[in-house]
Amino acid sequence: MKIDLVIDGKTKTFTTPFVPMLARRKYFELMSKIEDSEEETPTHQQLLDEEDELNSILSDIVFSKQFTLEQLYAGASKQYADEKLNEAISGKIKSEKGNEKGE
């Protein structure tokens, strides 16, 4: 898996040979925590903390701290970071075909 970030005005590519299973586990732990607290309206700080936890799956677990969370926030769009997180968790790149009609 790879991710491209703009750091100091230059596009830098970071790679990892595989996505650790821990990434998927941390994702589902966080989703469970969010579901448990859905009955109450989250504060802005709680939303920020949840977003940091989600994105740190990419920076800390998947890419083993090759870049910081701040570099991810400053060097990628939200849509791109979300696509990369989805790729890490589901193993499916957005442009890939799914399992439609037995593919």
ABEGO torsion letter per residue (X at the ends): XBBBBBBGGBBBBBBBABBBAAAAAAAAAAAAAAAAAAABBBBAAAAAAAAAAAAAAAAAAAAGGABBAAAAAAABBAAAAAAAAAAAAAGBBAABBBABGGX
